[in-house]
Amino acid sequence: MAAPSHLKKSLGRNLKDNYLKHWTPEDKTATAMGADMEDMLTDEHVRSVQNLGLDPDKVEVYYNASPAILYEQALRYEKGTSITATGALVVRSGVKTGRSPQDKRVVDEPSSSRDVWWGKVNIKLEEASFLVNRERAIDYLNTNDRIYVTDGFAGWDPEYRVPVRVITSRAYHALFMQNMLVVPSEKELDEFEVDAFPKPFVIYNAGMFPANRYTEGMTSSTSVSINFERGEMVILGTQYAGEMKKGVLTVMMYLMPLRPSRNLSPAVRALPLHSSCNVGKDGDVSLFFGLSGTGKTTLSADPERYLIGDDEHVWTSTGVFNIEGGCYAKCIDLSREKEPEIFDAIRFGAVQENVVFDPWTREVDYADVSITENTRCAYPLKFIPNAYIPATIKSHPSNIILLTCDAFGVLPPVSKLTPEQTMYHFIAGYTAKVAGTEMGVTEPTATFSACFGGPFLVWHPYHYAEMLSAKMVAHTCPAWLLNTGWVGGGYGVGHRCPLKYTRQIVDAIHDGTLLNLPDSSYETMSCFGLRHPKVQVKDVPSAILNPQEAWEASGKSAEYKEKVRHLAGLFEKNFEQYAPQCSEAVVKAGPRTSFEPEARK
């Protein structure tokens, strides 16, 4: 399939970079380095490339191919690919069925080094090692009979969007990224190189080919490395498509706080967020933050509101936009009764990863996790009936909702947060694993992920929290902490807060019921200092809203106090890693085992 002239030039540069090192000084002097690839390639140079195992005349380029063509390609050339009864494309991602965060690397280079939060999330990689991986990836891609190139945008707002180019050897990956990026118009494609600043961010996905584990900085045959200065990402040794999606988020996590300028105040700069977002019919915007199992997707999919996006957004000086052009939903135990919008979005054009289906009827068994529990589906945002398209709005958030699933059963179902408490709990990113879900877990286990997206952060978490707080203050946006977990006791004793109550609490946030409650209707929780309602809210009983009252009703007052102090201690321990970079006010806004309500007023 013919590629436009701008793509030919770009691919020519990639190929030129790959074999230029083999040219003699006479070759370099005699050749116009700015010429097009077709003008540069003599028969001798073609033979030279062929000697390296490459044949530029053989590689067939599929550029922004239609879903139908990508279906044909995947079914013909990619083992394990099928079509389901609903028309979705089922694919296999190989050995890796999830991300490999331990294999993620960020190049330590002058333009970004002082900004990056170095450590276990962002592990340093030398430029030389990145170039070795890059050459290895390009060598592999250019030895394929066909490659797939997808151009798109990260972000719906033309002022902030980042052009992204994906080069891969699998049609499945191309279709996946067509769904996850914002699809350019025909005019935008023609001007794609011109619109870039100064060029697209390029993802070289050679995931079918392993990294060399003896390359300095590698710890396995899998490598996912990002170079901000070059504007490139290289993937080796993993075919899991989620690496591309989260790679783009990582890029946005770095670039957006620099927009419009790093010298502007935190309230003005663009804030990237790992969150879902919806908007009411009156234009009121809500941001939902939460780790897996907290209800972020379920609660943001409100039939009375429009969905802007389910996972990644940016809050700018003018409003909010979705980073993605689609959704990447979990499929485990999916049903039309539980999540009808997601269930019905799985049709022609959608990509389903690692699901099990009946070989005769092609009906997917969403309860079968024999391949992996991390079964997924990627589909365009337009497949959701109440999607807000284009997914950008010139309104600032009216509410910030932090979600947690507290399996210890001590946090209130809803708490009204101060700006400092918001920063603290945003940085902490708490939820809990339930006993029995993993081998050896016999009681609830606290889980913390900074900013509810720790693996994708580039700057220090306080940097994002400071921007969030500044924007909340500037736009008078309240924040709430919602516990969708256990009430009346921890896991195995109490019960999970009924979804109908949680939905009513969210409704009470949206319609102003909670915001308009007088201060006398709130009371302060010991150790945590959280202010929660002590009166009934809509149909939610006061006994549900007050954890201590719920525990005391079961005759477990002493156990409640013990669990509160235990969880507060876990928060304190976790926050020790962030405290040195945080203000004293933020540190003091968090839970402390020694604090009683009177001390927090």
C-alpha positions, 0 to 999 in steps of 0.5 A: 500500500502506497505511503504519502510522501512525508511518510516515505521521507520519514521511513527513509530517515529511519533506514538511513540512520540504520545503515549510515554507519556502514558508509565510507567517508567518501560515501558521506561526502558525495551524498546530499544528506538532506535528500529523499531516500529514493534519491539517495539509494543507488544500486550499490547502497541497496546491495549494501542494505541487502547484505545487512539482511534488509531489502527496502524494495521488499518491505510492504508498508501499510499506512493507517490501514482500515480496520478491515484490511488490518483484520485480513492481515492479522487473520492471515499472518498472526497465529491465534487470531480469530473473529468473535460472534460479535465481530471483534478481533481476538488476538494473542499477545504471546508470553506477556499478558500484562505490562513489564514495569521492571523492564521500563527504562528512561534515558538519562539525557541533559534535556530532561534529567533534572526533571525526572523522578529517578528511582524504581519507577524511572530507572536510568538508561544510558544513551548508548544502550538505548541506541543499541536497542533502537538499532536492534528494533529497526533492523528487525522491523526492516527484515519483515515482509510487511510493516504497519505504520499508524499516525495519530494524536495523543490528546483531543485539544489541538493546542496541546495534542502530541503527534504520535507515529507507531511502527510495528510488525503486527496488524493487531498492534496497528489496529489497537493504536488506531483505537487508542490514539485520536484519529487524524482527519485526511487533511491532518494526515497530509500535514502531519509532519508540518503539524508536529513540533518538530516531529512526531513521537515515534514508537518502534514496536519490535516486540516479537524480537527480544532485547539482548540481555547483555546490553548494559542496563538490561535485566531480561529479554524484554525492554521498554525504553523512552528517550524524551530528547529524541522523542522515541520509544523502543519496545523489544521482547513483549507483544502486550499492546498496553505497553504502547498505550501506557508509553504514550501516557508516560510521554504526556506525563512528562510533556504536559507540565511543560506547557504552555511554559515551565515558568508559569504558575502551577494553576496555569500549566497543563496537568496530566491525570490518570483518571476518568472524566464525565460531564453533566448536562449542565456542563459540570465536569467530574474527575474520578481517580482510583486504582483497580477495583475501586469502581472508577470505570463503573461510577464514571459510566453514568447514564445521566452524564456524558463520558469524556474518557475512562482513563487518561486526561489533561486539565489545562488553563481552559478546561479538560481533554481526553488523551485517548481516542478510545477505551481499554477495558477489562473483560474479566467477568464482563456481562451486559447486565453489569456494564452494558456500554462496554459489552456492546462496544465489543464489535467490529473494529474492537480488539480483544486480547487473550480471551477464551471463546467457543471455537464453534460459536465464537462466543467469548467466555468472560469468566475463563481466565485460563490464559490470564486474568488480565483479559482486555478489549480496546475500542474507539470512544465513538462505540460508547453511546453517551461519549462526549465527542470531540472529547475536550471541554472548555469547562473546569472540573466542578468536583474531584473524586478520589476512590478507594476500596478500603477492605479494612472497613474503617474509612467513611463512604464519603469524606470532604477534603481540604486542599492539603488533604487532597494533595496527601491522599492524591500522592498516597493513592491508597486502596486494599487487596482483599484477603484470599485473592492472592496466595499467602494473603490472609488479611486485607493488604494496603496498596499505594500507588502515587497519584493513582498511577505511580508506574507512569509518573515522570516528575515527583508526585508532589509536582502533580499534587501541587498543580492539582491543588492550585487548580482546585483553589483557582477554580473553586473545585471541592474534592471528596474521598469515597470508600467503595469498600467495606462498612460495618467491619473489614473483609470477612466481617462487614460487607461491601458498601452497596453500589446503590448507596455509592451511586447516591453519594456520587449523585449527592456530590453532583447535585450539591447536596453534600457541598451544601450541608452545614458544618454542623452536619459533619464530624471528624474521624480520629487519626485520619482527620477526615470530615464525614457526614453524620446525617442521612444523605439521600437514602444512605443511612447515617449508620453507613456514613459513620464507620465507628457507629457501624462497628459499635452496632456490632459490638466491635468498638475496640476492634474499630479503634485498633484497625484505624490506628493500624491503617493510619500507621500504614499511611504514615510508613508509606508517606515517608518516601514523599515527605522530604519533598512535600510541604509541612502542611501536606504532611500534617494533613495525612493520618497520624496514629496519635491524632484525635478529632479535637487535635485536627479541628 
